């Protein structure tokens, strides 16, 4: 599954266009390699996503083409969530 589609279906990022933008700016890594929006994601991959002052690390648990809102959280597990200090 494409990275941008995974982020949208799992609801980590609400819109696929936003997911594509963030990926193409180099703010997402898959298994420690900078990923583009078209990068294939598979079960077991570790994604590190940089949002502004927050860095989210998740592990892909399942790939589903479409899902209901309450089931979206089962597609990934949060490994860590860190925040940069604000001055």
N, C-alpha and C positions, 0 to 999 in steps of 0.2 A: 504494500500500500504506500502511496506517496506520502511524504512527510506532512505537507500542507493539509491533505485530506484527513490524516490521522489526528492532527491537532484540532481540526474542526469537529470531526465525529466524536472524539473523546471529550470535547468541550473544554480543553485546556485553553484554547483561543476560540472566541465565539464565531469569527468569520474567516472563511478560507482565504479571502483576499488579504486580510491582515496577517494571517499565518504565512502566506507567500511573501509578503513584504518583509517581515521579520527574518525569515529564513534567508532571503536573498541579500539581506544586509550583513549576513555572517554572524548573527546573534544566537544561532542554534548549532549545537554540535551533537552528532550521533556517534557514540563510541569514541569520543575524543577527536573526531574529525569534523571540520566545519562542513555543514550540510546546506545544500540548496533545497528549494521547495520540492524539487522532483526526486530527491533522494528516497530510495526504497527503505521502508522501516519494517523490521520483522520482530517477532516475539523474542524478548530477552535483550533487545537494544536498550541502551541508556541514553536518554536525551537530556541535555543541559540547555535551558532556555533562559536568556538574559532579558528581563523586562526592566527598563529603567533602573531603579535601585534594588530590584529583587532578582535573585537567581534561583530558578526552580530546576531540580534534578528529578527526573521520573524514569521508571523502568517500564517498558512496554510489556503488558501481561497478556493481551489478546487483541486480535485484529478483527473488526466487524465492519461491514460495509455501511450499515446504518443502525442506530440504536436509539432507545428511548432515553430521556433525560436521566431517569433514576438508575439506569444501567450503565451510563457513560463512565462512571467512576471505576468500574470493573476492568476497563481497558488498560489501566495503568496503576502503578503504585508510586507514591511520592517517596523518594529516597532522602532528599533534603530540600530545605527551603531557607535561603539565607538572604539577609538584607544588608545593604551597605549603610554605613553610618552617615547621617545627615548632619551637616555643620551649619 
